[in-house]
Amino acid sequence: MNAAVTPLRIALPSGASVAAVLRTPEQAAAAYVFAHGAGAGMNHAFMADLASALGERGIATLRFQFPYMEQGSKRPDDPATAQAAIRAAVAEAAARLPGVPLFAGGKSFGGRMTSQAQATAPLEGVRGLAFVGFPLHPAGKPAVDRAAHLAKVQVPMLFLQGTRDTLADLELIRATTAKLGPLATLHVVEGADHSFHVLARSGRNDAQVLEELAATMAAWFKPATSAQP
């Protein structure tokens, strides 16, 4: 499916701006504001490839840089700064794609910051959140404290989690999503780690995993668009 790729600058409340990329397929069925993880920006191959795979399935994406990544820093922004960038990106997507059902979320840190923003004050127009590897706890320190705010999120949530993810113990993420009830959907990716890398002995490769992620996300976005006004 052909897609238009548009580089953007998104203005922030601070007066600064960050780079962004809008990828828009013809007749987009939904749009996903896709925030990056803590260690790599919006142009990381995983981000770009997943955006492309979603585009093939009729899902527009808006990827953007958090301010710290824009500045070349390795230290992630504080939650207030990150959440302000997310709100600005959501507003940009809504303005550029009027009438297209809107979703938000992201990879790891980006997804967690999006859920915190939604829990604090709903992101205008956002129908659901999709987390590509929710970082439930630091590596080697299983806990559920980072999930406490999710109880305040009142839109559907999709959790895509690998069975080898060291930042989300599988039993803890199962318990977390079960506690959230019908608003939460958990999709487990067999053999994948936090980066959605699979070992050769698994019998499949990273490209196949990425296709699984894109297909799962697109299928989840599209029923949600028809189920809500």
N, CA, C and O of each residue as an XYZ file, in Angstrom:
916
protein
N       0.853     -1.193      0.000
C       0.000      0.000      0.000
C       0.889      1.243      0.000
O       1.795      1.366      0.825
N       0.625      2.160     -0.927
C       1.396      3.387     -0.999
C       1.120      4.264      0.209
O      -0.005      4.327      0.705
N       2.176      4.947      0.682
C       2.028      5.828      1.833
C       2.825      7.096      1.603
O       3.928      7.057      1.057
N       2.263      8.223      2.020
C       2.977      9.493      1.975
C       3.782      9.630      3.263
O       3.262      9.401      4.355
N       5.052     10.005      3.129
C       5.932     10.171      4.291
C       6.300     11.647      4.383
O       6.928     12.200      3.480
N       5.894     12.284      5.500
C       6.045     13.729      5.646
C       6.856     14.073      6.883
O       6.397     13.817      7.996
N       8.068     14.655      6.728
C       8.821     15.124      7.895
C       8.149     16.371      8.474
O       7.668     17.228      7.733
N       8.124     16.461      9.799
C       7.440     17.565     10.469
C       8.298     18.125     11.597
O       9.284     17.518     12.015
N       7.894     19.301     12.079
C       8.357     19.824     13.363
C       7.111     20.028     14.212
O       6.125     20.608     13.756
N       7.164     19.552     15.439
C       6.042     19.709     16.355
C       6.422     20.717     17.428
O       7.409     20.539     18.141
N       5.633     21.769     17.535
C       5.872     22.806     18.543
C       5.470     22.291     19.923
O       4.440     21.635     20.078
N       6.301     22.598     20.925
C       6.041     22.189     22.300
C       5.648     23.397     23.148
O       5.955     24.533     22.788
N       4.975     23.160     24.264
C       4.595     24.273     25.130
C       5.788     25.092     25.623
O       5.644     26.276     25.929
N       6.959     24.471     25.700
C       8.158     25.155     26.174
C       8.661     26.208     25.199
O       9.488     27.047     25.555
N       8.160     26.163     23.966
C       8.648     27.047     22.917
C       9.623     26.361     21.981
O       9.921     26.877     20.904
N      10.122     25.199     22.385
C      10.994     24.406     21.523
C      10.142     23.592     20.553
O       8.913     23.669     20.577
N      10.800     22.821     19.709
C      10.083     21.924     18.810
C      10.891     20.644     18.651
O      12.088     20.611     18.932
N      10.223     19.598     18.198
C      10.895     18.318     17.979
C      10.559     17.803     16.586
O       9.526     18.144     16.009
N      11.448     16.979     16.063
C      11.239     16.372     14.756
C      10.190     15.266     14.850
O      10.024     14.625     15.888
N       9.496     15.064     13.749
C       8.484     14.014     13.671
C       8.374     13.537     12.231
O       8.815     14.217     11.305
N       7.787     12.372     12.054
C       7.537     11.816     10.726
C       6.121     11.270     10.692
O       5.761     10.401     11.485
N       5.329     11.781      9.778
C       3.965     11.301      9.580
C       3.950     10.382      8.364
O       4.344     10.775      7.265
N       3.496      9.170      8.576
C       3.374      8.208      7.477
C       1.888      7.935      7.271
O       1.217      7.416      8.163
N       1.382      8.284      6.102
C      -0.057      8.220      5.854
C      -0.379      7.368      4.627
O      -0.105      7.782      3.501
N      -0.957      6.188      4.833
C      -1.407      5.392      3.685
C      -2.678      5.989      3.104
O      -3.347      6.788      3.759
N      -3.013      5.609      1.892
C      -4.266      6.046      1.306
C      -5.429      5.476      2.123
O      -5.426      4.299      2.483
N      -6.414      6.315      2.409
C      -7.607      5.904      3.144
C      -7.242      5.210      4.462
O      -7.609      4.056      4.688
N      -6.526      5.917      5.314
C      -6.115      5.359      6.604
C      -7.329      4.962      7.438
O      -8.285      5.725      7.579
N      -7.267      3.751      7.987
C      -8.356      3.266      8.839
C      -8.210      3.771     10.265
O      -9.193      3.845     11.001
N      -6.993      4.118     10.659
C      -6.709      4.611     12.002
C      -5.339      5.274     11.970
O      -4.585      5.122     11.010
N      -5.030      6.008     13.029
C      -3.717      6.641     13.162
C      -3.158      6.327     14.538
O      -3.889      6.314     15.529
N      -1.862      6.075     14.593
C      -1.183      5.685     15.834
C      -0.045      6.655     16.114
O       0.895      6.757     15.326
N      -0.128      7.365     17.234
C       0.954      8.244     17.674
C       1.952      7.364     18.417
O       1.668      6.872     19.509
N       3.123      7.171     17.816
C       4.067      6.103     18.163
C       5.317      6.708     18.804
O       6.205      7.196     18.104
N       5.381      6.674     20.136
C       6.503      7.245     20.878
C       7.642      6.229     21.014
O       7.402      5.033     21.177
N       8.867      6.716     20.946
C      10.028      5.815     20.984
C      10.430      5.423     22.407
O       9.942      5.986     23.387
N      11.325      4.451     22.494
C      11.838      3.988     23.783
C      12.935      4.880     24.320
O      13.300      5.879     23.700
N      13.461      4.511     25.486
C      14.433      5.364     26.163
C      15.784      5.413     25.460
O      16.465      6.438     25.494
N      16.171      4.320     24.827
C      17.532      4.240     24.308
C      17.720      4.558     22.841
O      18.858      4.661     22.384
N      16.657      4.718     22.094
C      16.775      4.972     20.656
C      15.602      5.827     20.188
O      14.485      5.688     20.687
N      15.865      6.715     19.225
C      14.853      7.660     18.779
C      13.897      7.115     17.745
O      13.837      5.911     17.495
N      13.145      8.035     17.146
C      12.076      7.653     16.232
C      12.576      7.001     14.953
O      11.820      6.315     14.265
N      13.862      7.215     14.627
C      14.402      6.660     13.379
C      15.076      5.305     13.551
O      15.643      4.769     12.598
N      15.021      4.754     14.745
C      15.555      3.408     14.953
C      14.867      2.444     13.985
O      13.682      2.595     13.685
N      15.610      1.465     13.507
C      15.080      0.552     12.492
C      13.786     -0.120     12.936
O      12.871     -0.293     12.131
N      13.702     -0.499     14.205
C      12.486     -1.163     14.678
C      11.282     -0.229     14.550
O      10.219     -0.640     14.085
N      11.454      1.025     14.962
C      10.370      2.004     14.874
C       9.936      2.221     13.428
O       8.749      2.183     13.104
N      10.930      2.449     12.564
C      10.630      2.725     11.154
C       9.985      1.520     10.484
O       9.038      1.663      9.710
N      10.507      0.324     10.789
C       9.974     -0.883     10.148
C       8.560     -1.199     10.619
O       7.723     -1.628      9.824
N       8.288     -0.991     11.901
C       6.936     -1.252     12.392
C       5.954     -0.223     11.829
O       4.819     -0.565     11.498
N       6.386      1.030     11.719
C       5.528      2.044     11.109
C       5.203      1.683      9.665
O       4.070      1.847      9.214
N       6.201      1.192      8.949
C       5.986      0.792      7.562
C       5.021     -0.392      7.476
O       4.130     -0.416      6.627
N       5.205     -1.370      8.361
C       4.330     -2.547      8.350
C       2.896     -2.173      8.722
O       1.947     -2.742      8.183
N       2.738     -1.231      9.628
C       1.397     -0.758      9.956
C       0.780     -0.029      8.757
O      -0.405     -0.185      8.463
N       1.602      0.762      8.075
C       1.123      1.457      6.879
C       0.612      0.501      5.822
O      -0.378      0.781      5.147
N       1.291     -0.632      5.677
C       0.844     -1.643      4.715
C      -0.544     -2.177      5.064
O      -1.255     -2.713      4.214
N      -0.905     -2.016      6.324
C      -2.210     -2.507      6.784
C      -3.216     -1.370      6.975
O      -4.252     -1.550      7.615
N      -2.905     -0.205      6.418
C      -3.852      0.899      6.438
C      -3.848      1.748      7.687
O      -4.801      2.484      7.942
N      -2.766      1.654      8.486
C      -2.670      2.432      9.721
C      -1.637      3.538      9.550
O      -0.467      3.262      9.285
N      -2.064      4.786      9.699
C      -1.139      5.920      9.673
C      -0.358      5.959     10.986
O      -0.862      5.522     12.020
N       0.861      6.477     10.950
C       1.661      6.612     12.167
C       2.296      7.990     12.224
O       2.697      8.553     11.206
N       2.379      8.518     13.432
C       3.153      9.727     13.689
C       4.227      9.369     14.713
O       3.928      9.152     15.887
N       5.474      9.310     14.259
C       6.610      9.112     15.148
C       7.223     10.469     15.464
O       7.206     11.369     14.625
N       7.757     10.617     16.653
C       8.325     11.905     17.042
C       9.451     11.693     18.048
O       9.538     10.651     18.698
N      10.308     12.703     18.161
C      11.395     12.652     19.120
C      10.958     13.261     20.451
O      10.270     14.282     20.476
N      11.355     12.637     21.542
C      11.252     13.309     22.831
C      12.324     14.392     22.886
O      13.346     14.273     22.210
N      12.118     15.440     23.670
C      13.095     16.540     23.697
C      14.522     16.111     23.998
O      15.453     16.631     23.383
N      14.726     15.173     24.930
C      16.096     14.767     25.255
C      16.790     14.127     24.059
O      17.986     14.332     23.851
N      16.045     13.355     23.272
C      16.621     12.721     22.093
C      16.924     13.779     21.033
O      17.943     13.702     20.347
N      16.049     14.752     20.904
C      16.264     15.858     19.975
C      17.556     16.607     20.322
O      18.267     17.082     19.436
N      17.845     16.705     21.617
C      19.023     17.444     22.093
C      20.284     16.593     22.138
O      21.359     17.096     22.464
N      20.164     15.313     21.815
C      21.325     14.432     21.820
C      21.721     13.942     23.191
O      22.842     13.468     23.378
N      20.818     14.046     24.164
C      21.088     13.579     25.521
C      20.735     12.100     25.649
O      19.867     11.596     24.937
N      21.414     11.412     26.561
C      21.102     10.010     26.817
C      20.168      9.841     28.012
O      19.696      8.740     28.295
N      19.914     10.932     28.700
C      19.061     10.862     29.884
C      17.635     11.197     29.510
O      17.372     12.314     29.066
N      16.699     10.265     29.674
C      15.307     10.527     29.292
C      14.712     11.718     30.027
O      15.122     12.059     31.136
N      13.744     12.334     29.386
C      13.051     13.470     29.980
C      12.305     13.053     31.248
O      11.956     11.886     31.427
N      12.070     14.029     32.117
C      11.197     13.795     33.259
C       9.779     13.575     32.730
O       9.463     13.995     31.617
N       8.921     12.919     33.520
C       7.583     12.604     33.027
C       6.793     13.801     32.514
O       6.106     13.686     31.499
N       6.870     14.943     33.185
C       6.090     16.102     32.740
C       6.520     16.560     31.351
O       5.678     16.899     30.518
N       7.822     16.572     31.100
C       8.332     16.992     29.791
C       7.947     15.988     28.713
O       7.516     16.365     27.624
N       8.111     14.688     29.033
C       7.759     13.651     28.060
C       6.269     13.683     27.741
O       5.875     13.551     26.582
N       5.451     13.856     28.759
C       4.007     13.856     28.544
C       3.542     15.080     27.766
O       2.581     15.002     27.000
N       4.213     16.201     27.956
C       3.870     17.399     27.170
C       4.154     17.160     25.695
O       3.391     17.597     24.833
N       5.257     16.465     25.401
C       5.585     16.144     24.008
C       4.550     15.195     23.409
O       4.161     15.341     22.250
N       4.113     14.235     24.196
C       3.088     13.294     23.724
C       1.790     14.026     23.409
O       1.170     13.776     22.375
N       1.379     14.921     24.289
C       0.142     15.677     24.050
C       0.255     16.526     22.788
O      -0.702     16.641     22.022
N       1.414     17.114     22.578
C       1.614     17.921     21.373
C       1.555     17.049     20.127
O       0.991     17.452     19.110
N       2.136     15.854     20.204
C       2.115     14.944     19.057
C       0.701     14.458     18.759
O       0.307     14.361     17.597
N      -0.056     14.157     19.796
C      -1.450     13.730     19.614
C      -2.253     14.848     18.952
O      -3.034     14.593     18.035
N      -2.064     16.077     19.412
C      -2.780     17.207     18.824
C      -2.390     17.399     17.363
O      -3.236     17.729     16.532
N      -1.116     17.193     17.047
C      -0.644     17.327     15.670
C      -1.293     16.268     14.777
O      -1.755     16.569     13.676
N      -1.322     15.047     15.257
C      -1.932     13.969     14.474
C      -3.413     14.232     14.243
O      -3.923     14.017     13.143
N      -4.097     14.695     15.272
C      -5.534     14.981     15.140
C      -5.783     16.096     14.130
O      -6.746     16.044     13.365
N      -4.911     17.105     14.131
C      -5.084     18.230     13.209
C      -4.807     17.832     11.768
O      -5.467     18.311     10.845
N      -3.827     16.951     11.577
C      -3.431     16.569     10.220
C      -4.285     15.449      9.645
O      -4.340     15.276      8.428
N      -4.947     14.692     10.502
C      -5.758     13.565     10.032
C      -7.168     13.665     10.622
O      -7.596     12.771     11.351
N      -7.884     14.737     10.314
C      -9.220     14.913     10.881
C     -10.158     13.784     10.466
O     -10.209     13.386      9.302
N     -10.887     13.290     11.438
C     -11.847     12.232     11.162
C     -11.275     10.826     11.203
O     -12.028      9.853     11.151
N      -9.934     10.697     11.296
C      -9.310      9.376     11.364
C      -9.233      8.949     12.829
O      -8.705      9.702     13.647
N      -9.740      7.770     13.186
C      -9.683      7.303     14.578
C      -8.248      7.305     15.101
O      -7.331      6.836     14.426
N      -8.066      7.832     16.300
C      -6.732      8.108     16.827
C      -6.396      7.205     18.010
O      -7.207      7.006     18.914
N      -5.172      6.661     17.981
C      -4.649      5.830     19.056
C      -3.249      6.347     19.409
O      -2.635      7.079     18.632
N      -2.761      5.964     20.570
C      -1.438      6.416     20.996
C      -0.756      5.315     21.786
O      -1.373      4.312     22.144
N       0.522      5.516     22.050
C       1.301      4.535     22.798
C       2.736      4.568     22.341
O       3.240      5.610     21.922
N       3.400      3.420     22.420
C       4.777      3.416     21.960
C       5.585      2.257     22.481
O       5.075      1.334     23.117
N       6.863      2.340     22.188
C       7.828      1.325     22.588
C       8.317      1.629     23.998
O       8.835      2.717     24.247
N       8.164      0.708     24.903
C       8.753      0.768     26.234
C       8.490      2.098     26.943
O       7.343      2.391     27.282
N       9.522      2.905     27.171
C       9.399      4.207     27.828
C       8.310      5.063     27.185
O       7.530      5.703     27.890
N       8.252      5.083     25.865
C       7.248      5.889     25.173
C       5.833      5.448     25.493
O       4.942      6.281     25.655
N       5.622      4.147     25.585
C       4.307      3.637     25.943
C       3.944      3.955     27.382
O       2.808      4.327     27.677
N       4.923      3.806     28.282
C       4.650      4.092     29.696
C       4.338      5.567     29.919
O       3.433      5.901     30.683
N       5.084      6.455     29.254
C       4.808      7.881     29.390
C       3.437      8.236     28.816
O       2.753      9.118     29.335
N       3.038      7.548     27.742
C       1.723      7.795     27.157
C       0.614      7.358     28.110
O      -0.393      8.051     28.260
N       0.802      6.216     28.746
C      -0.222      5.753     29.690
C      -0.288      6.664     30.908
O      -1.373      6.894     31.443
N       0.847      7.187     31.358
C       0.829      8.121     32.476
C       0.103      9.413     32.098
O      -0.659      9.965     32.892
N       0.350      9.884     30.875
C      -0.347     11.084     30.401
C      -1.851     10.848     30.378
O      -2.626     11.684     30.842
N      -2.260      9.702     29.835
C      -3.683      9.378     29.747
C      -4.303      9.256     31.134
O      -5.445      9.668     31.340
N      -3.566      8.695     32.082
C      -4.082      8.531     33.440
C      -4.231      9.873     34.146
O      -5.123     10.049     34.976
N      -3.357     10.816     33.815
C      -3.397     12.141     34.449
C      -4.551     12.977     33.914
O      -5.306     13.576     34.679
N      -4.678     13.009     32.595
C      -5.772     13.740     31.937
C      -5.909     13.150     30.545
O      -4.941     13.162     29.784
N      -7.080     12.633     30.183
C      -7.243     11.931     28.912
C      -6.700     12.711     27.717
O      -6.925     13.914     27.587
N      -5.985     12.006     26.852
C      -5.465     12.580     25.613
C      -6.639     12.795     24.669
O      -7.351     11.849     24.330
N      -6.837     14.018     24.254
C      -8.044     14.366     23.499
C      -8.160     13.573     22.200
O      -7.254     13.582     21.367
N      -9.279     12.897     22.048
C      -9.573     12.161     20.826
C      -8.988     10.765     20.759
O      -9.289     10.021     19.825
N      -8.158     10.386     21.727
C      -7.493      9.074     21.674
C      -8.454      7.984     22.136
O      -9.012      8.051     23.231
N      -8.636      6.987     21.288
C      -9.605      5.916     21.561
C      -9.004      4.724     22.287
O      -9.734      3.931     22.881
N      -7.687      4.584     22.249
C      -7.055      3.445     22.892
C      -5.551      3.609     22.895
O      -5.004      4.445     22.176
N      -4.880      2.799     23.717
C      -3.431      2.836     23.845
C      -2.843      1.476     23.490
O      -3.370      0.442     23.901
N      -1.763      1.476     22.735
C      -1.073      0.237     22.377
C       0.369      0.315     22.858
O       1.101      1.239     22.503
N       0.771     -0.656     23.666
C       2.103     -0.688     24.266
C       2.953     -1.766     23.600
O       2.623     -2.951     23.658
N       4.034     -1.353     22.976
C       4.933     -2.295     22.313
C       6.062     -2.613     23.290
O       7.146     -2.034     23.222
N       5.782     -3.543     24.199
C       6.726     -3.880     25.249
C       6.598     -2.929     26.430
O       7.443     -2.053     26.611
N       5.548     -3.090     27.238
C       5.381     -2.216     28.405
C       6.458     -2.566     29.428
O       6.599     -3.733     29.793
N       7.236     -1.559     29.906
C       8.321     -1.835     30.849
C       7.779     -1.905     32.275
O       7.786     -0.907     32.995
N       7.317     -3.064     32.673
C       6.627     -3.220     33.954
C       7.546     -2.989     35.143
O       7.103     -2.540     36.201
N       8.835     -3.300     34.966
C       9.795     -3.162     36.065
C      11.205     -3.105     35.505
O      11.410     -3.472     34.348
N      12.192     -2.655     36.289
C      13.584     -2.698     35.825
C      14.024     -4.152     35.615
O      13.475     -5.068     36.227
N      14.998     -4.348     34.762
C      15.498     -5.697     34.501
C      15.993     -6.347     35.791
O      16.761     -5.755     36.550
N      15.539     -7.566     36.019
C      15.979     -8.321     37.185
C      15.328     -7.927     38.490
O      15.711     -8.432     39.545
N      14.327     -7.014     38.444
C      13.661     -6.559     39.663
C      12.141     -6.632     39.491
O      11.474     -5.599     39.433
N      11.602     -7.829     39.412
C      10.159     -7.980     39.170
C       9.316     -7.231     40.194
O       9.513     -7.365     41.401
N       8.377     -6.443     39.690
C       7.476     -5.663     40.536
C       6.343     -5.148     39.653
O       6.401     -5.252     38.428
N       5.324     -4.598     40.283
C       4.192     -4.070     39.517
C       3.905     -2.602     39.831
O       2.868     -2.075     39.428
N       4.806     -1.947     40.539
C       4.572     -0.549     40.922
C       4.325      0.351     39.711
O       3.500      1.263     39.773
N       5.032      0.099     38.620
C       4.896      0.948     37.432
C       3.527      0.830     36.776
O       3.174      1.636     35.915
N       2.766     -0.165     37.179
C       1.442     -0.368     36.576
C       0.321      0.263     37.385
O      -0.836      0.214     36.968
N       0.636      0.857     38.535
C      -0.416      1.353     39.426
C      -1.326      2.371     38.732
O      -2.538      2.371     38.946
N      -0.741      3.232     37.903
C      -1.533      4.287     37.258
C      -2.491      3.758     36.198
O      -3.433      4.452     35.813
N      -2.262      2.540     35.724
C      -3.093      2.018     34.637
C      -4.558      1.872     35.034
O      -5.434      1.863     34.169
N      -4.832      1.757     36.323
C      -6.212      1.649     36.782
C      -7.001      2.924     36.488
O      -8.232      2.907     36.466
N      -6.290      4.028     36.263
C      -6.948      5.305     35.970
C      -7.178      5.516     34.472
O      -7.824      6.486     34.074
N      -6.657      4.621     33.649
C      -6.832      4.721     32.202
C      -8.199      4.140     31.841
O      -8.494      2.989     32.160
N      -9.017      4.929     31.185
C     -10.392      4.512     30.896
C     -10.653      4.299     29.405
O     -11.782      4.451     28.937
N      -9.599      3.946     28.663
C      -9.756      3.566     27.255
C      -9.137      2.180     27.081
O      -8.333      1.762     27.914
N      -9.495      1.462     26.019
C      -8.911      0.142     25.786
C      -7.385      0.198     25.659
O      -6.826      1.170     25.151
N      -6.729     -0.858     26.129
C      -5.272     -0.946     26.087
C      -4.840     -2.286     25.500
O      -5.374     -3.335     25.862
N      -3.872     -2.242     24.593
C      -3.285     -3.440     24.003
C      -1.841     -3.558     24.484
O      -1.044     -2.637     24.306
N      -1.513     -4.689     25.091
C      -0.157     -4.961     25.569
C       0.465     -6.031     24.682
O      -0.051     -7.145     24.597
N       1.570     -5.701     24.021
C       2.325     -6.650     23.208
C       3.600     -6.983     23.975
O       4.463     -6.123     24.146
N       3.721     -8.209     24.433
C       4.819     -8.563     25.335
C       5.496     -9.866     24.910
O       4.826    -10.842     24.573
N       6.819     -9.872     24.927
C       7.580    -11.066     24.609
C       7.767    -11.962     25.819
O       7.816    -11.483     26.951
N       7.871    -13.246     25.585
C       8.032    -14.186     26.701
C       9.415    -14.102     27.332
O       9.604    -14.576     28.452
N      10.393    -13.508     26.635
C      11.747    -13.369     27.193
C      12.039    -11.922     27.609
O      13.202    -11.548     27.760
N      11.013    -11.121     27.793
C      11.187     -9.714     28.147
C      11.637     -9.594     29.600
O      10.877     -9.929     30.509
N      12.857     -9.123     29.833
C      13.383     -9.002     31.195
C      12.819     -7.788     31.927
O      13.066     -7.614     33.120
N      12.058     -6.941     31.215
C      11.436     -5.779     31.845
C       9.946     -6.001     32.094
O       9.227     -5.078     32.477
N       9.496     -7.222     31.875
C       8.085     -7.534     32.123
C       7.949     -9.042     32.335
O       7.713     -9.799     31.393
N       8.100     -9.454     33.582
C       7.903    -10.862     33.916
C       6.538    -11.305     33.404
O       5.532    -10.637     33.645
N       6.505    -12.422     32.704
C       5.284    -12.826     32.009
C       4.115    -13.046     32.964
O       2.993    -12.635     32.672
N       4.365    -13.685     34.090
C       3.266    -13.919     35.028
C       2.769    -12.611     35.634
O       1.574    -12.455     35.888
N       3.687    -11.669     35.865
C       3.273    -10.375     36.410
C       2.477     -9.566     35.386
O       1.507     -8.896     35.741
N       2.883     -9.626     34.121
C       2.130     -8.868     33.109
C       0.767     -9.522     32.873
O      -0.212     -8.830     32.593
N       0.701    -10.830     32.984
C      -0.605    -11.504     32.878
C      -1.520    -11.065     34.021
O      -2.694    -10.763     33.804
N      -0.980    -11.033     35.232
C      -1.777    -10.635     36.389
C      -2.200     -9.170     36.287
O      -3.318     -8.807     36.653
N      -1.287     -8.338     35.785
C      -1.574     -6.909     35.651
C      -2.716     -6.667     34.670
O      -3.649     -5.918     34.960
N      -2.634     -7.298     33.522
C      -3.681     -7.087     32.514
C      -5.004     -7.715     32.945
O      -6.072     -7.176     32.652
N      -4.939     -8.852     33.638
C      -6.170     -9.475     34.130
C      -6.877     -8.550     35.122
O      -8.104     -8.445     35.117
N      -6.097     -7.883     35.968
C      -6.657     -6.970     36.969
C      -7.354     -5.780     36.316
O      -8.297     -5.223     36.878
N      -6.889     -5.394     35.134
C      -7.472     -4.252     34.429
C      -8.805     -4.594     33.763
O      -9.532     -3.705     33.320
N      -9.115     -5.876     33.698
C     -10.408     -6.295     33.171
C     -10.537     -6.163     31.668
O      -9.543     -6.269     30.949
N     -11.758     -5.929     31.179
C     -12.002     -5.946     29.733
C     -11.335     -4.813     28.961
O     -11.277     -4.874     27.732
N     -10.833     -3.793     29.630
C     -10.142     -2.720     28.910
C      -8.767     -3.167     28.407
O      -8.210     -2.544     27.503
N      -8.223     -4.227     28.978
C      -6.865     -4.655     28.618
C      -6.877     -5.925     27.775
O      -7.585     -6.887     28.075
N      -6.075     -5.901     26.715
C      -5.856     -7.079     25.871
C      -4.361     -7.379     25.877
O      -3.549     -6.494     25.604
N      -3.997     -8.603     26.183
C      -2.595     -9.011     26.196
C      -2.315     -9.934     25.023
O      -2.983    -10.953     24.849
N      -1.316     -9.568     24.213
C      -0.850    -10.432     23.135
C       0.585    -10.837     23.442
O       1.476     -9.988     23.492
N       0.808    -12.115     23.644
C       2.133    -12.637     24.000
C       2.866    -13.090     22.741
O       2.335    -13.856     21.937
N       4.096    -12.601     22.586
C       4.922    -12.962     21.431
C       5.949    -13.998     21.886
O       6.894    -13.685     22.611
N       5.743    -15.219     21.449
C       6.558    -16.337     21.905
C       8.028    -16.142     21.526
O       8.359    -15.909     20.363
N       8.895    -16.244     22.526
C      10.338    -16.226     22.295
C      10.963    -14.861     22.145
O      12.182    -14.761     22.012
N      10.163    -13.793     22.162
C      10.703    -12.448     21.932
C      11.204    -11.821     23.229
O      10.643    -12.053     24.299
N      12.267    -11.024     23.120
C      12.766    -10.276     24.265
C      12.163     -8.866     24.262
O      11.205     -8.608     23.534
N      12.714     -7.960     25.065
C      12.130     -6.621     25.157
C      12.257     -5.848     23.843
O      11.464     -4.947     23.569
N      13.249     -6.200     23.039
C      13.429     -5.563     21.725
C      12.694     -6.312     20.623
O      12.792     -5.955     19.449
N      11.959     -7.349     21.004
C      11.237     -8.230     20.080
C      12.199     -8.961     19.146
O      11.898     -9.223     17.982
N      13.353     -9.273     19.696
C      14.324    -10.139     19.009
C      14.059    -11.577     19.433
O      13.775    -11.847     20.600
N      14.153    -12.500     18.477
C      14.003    -13.923     18.775
C      15.287    -14.657     18.416
O      16.004    -14.270     17.493
N      15.559    -15.711     19.152
C      16.741    -16.528     18.899
C      16.539    -17.390     17.657
O      15.413    -17.747     17.312
N      17.640    -17.717     16.994
C      17.563    -18.516     15.765
C      16.890    -19.857     16.017
O      16.167    -20.368     15.161
N      17.130    -20.422     17.195
C      16.553    -21.741     17.485
C      15.035    -21.702     17.660
O      14.396    -22.749     17.762
N      14.456    -20.500     17.695
C      13.003    -20.390     17.836
C      12.275    -20.843     16.572
O      11.085    -21.154     16.605
N      13.009    -20.876     15.455
C      12.406    -21.302     14.198
C      11.818    -20.179     13.380
O      11.247    -20.420     12.317
N      11.951    -18.941     13.863
C      11.522    -17.801     13.069
C      12.474    -16.638     13.293
O      13.391    -16.727     14.109
N      12.253    -15.541     12.564
C      13.192    -14.428     12.635
C      12.496    -13.139     13.088
O      11.279    -13.101     13.269
N      13.301    -12.091     13.266
C      12.763    -10.825     13.771
C      11.753    -10.197     12.814
O      10.796     -9.554     13.245
N      11.973    -10.386     11.519
C      11.045     -9.829     10.532
C       9.656    -10.454     10.683
O       8.643     -9.770     10.534
N       9.613    -11.733     10.972
C       8.331    -12.407     11.164
C       7.644    -11.921     12.439
O       6.421    -11.784     12.482
N       8.438    -11.664     13.470
C       7.881    -11.120     14.704
C       7.290     -9.736     14.461
O       6.203     -9.422     14.946
N       8.012     -8.916     13.710
C       7.514     -7.574     13.411
C       6.187     -7.639     12.649
O       5.285     -6.840     12.902
N       6.071     -8.572     11.734
C       4.814     -8.741     11.006
C       3.689     -9.164     11.959
O       2.546     -8.734     11.809
N       4.023    -10.002     12.932
C       3.026    -10.405     13.933
C       2.552     -9.194     14.738
O       1.357     -9.031     14.984
N       3.492     -8.356     15.140
C       3.132     -7.148     15.886
C       2.210     -6.258     15.070
O       1.168     -5.820     15.557
N       2.595     -5.990     13.827
C       1.813     -5.095     12.976
C       0.417     -5.652     12.722
O      -0.568     -4.916     12.777
N       0.333     -6.944     12.446
C      -0.971     -7.558     12.178
C      -1.866     -7.503     13.409
O      -3.062     -7.233     13.301
N      -1.286     -7.760     14.578
C      -2.053     -7.734     15.824
C      -2.556     -6.329     16.121
O      -3.716     -6.140     16.486
N      -1.678     -5.347     15.964
C      -2.060     -3.961     16.234
C      -3.143     -3.484     15.272
O      -4.139     -2.895     15.691
N      -2.945     -3.740     13.986
C      -3.923     -3.285     12.983
C      -5.285     -3.918     13.225
O      -6.312     -3.248     13.119
N      -5.297     -5.195     13.548
C      -6.565     -5.883     13.804
C      -7.253     -5.317     15.042
O      -8.480     -5.238     15.094
N      -6.463     -4.923     16.035
C      -7.033     -4.353     17.265
C      -7.539     -2.936     17.026
O      -8.596     -2.565     17.536
N      -6.804     -2.145     16.261
C      -7.237     -0.776     15.974
C      -8.565     -0.769     15.200
O      -9.464      0.015     15.507
N      -8.677     -1.631     14.215
C      -9.817     -1.517     13.296
C     -11.159     -1.857     13.949
O     -12.122     -1.126     13.716
N     -11.286     -2.932     14.762
C     -12.576     -3.143     15.439
C     -12.900     -2.002     16.391
O     -14.064     -1.637     16.556
N     -11.860     -1.432     17.025
C     -12.094     -0.342     17.967
C     -12.661      0.881     17.249
O     -13.407      1.660     17.843
N     -12.312      1.051     15.982
C     -12.809      2.219     15.251
C     -14.304      2.093     14.962
O     -15.016      3.096     14.910
N     -14.773      0.871     14.778
C     -16.200      0.685     14.477
C     -17.039      0.561     15.732
O     -18.253      0.764     15.698
N     -16.382      0.221     16.862
C     -17.126      0.017     18.095
C     -17.390      1.315     18.841
O     -18.228      1.352     19.741
N     -16.678      2.389     18.474
C     -16.837      3.645     19.180
C     -17.257      4.735     18.210
O     -16.972      4.644     17.016
N     -17.927      5.758     18.702
C     -18.369      6.846     17.818
C     -17.202      7.682     17.373
O     -17.380      8.643     16.625
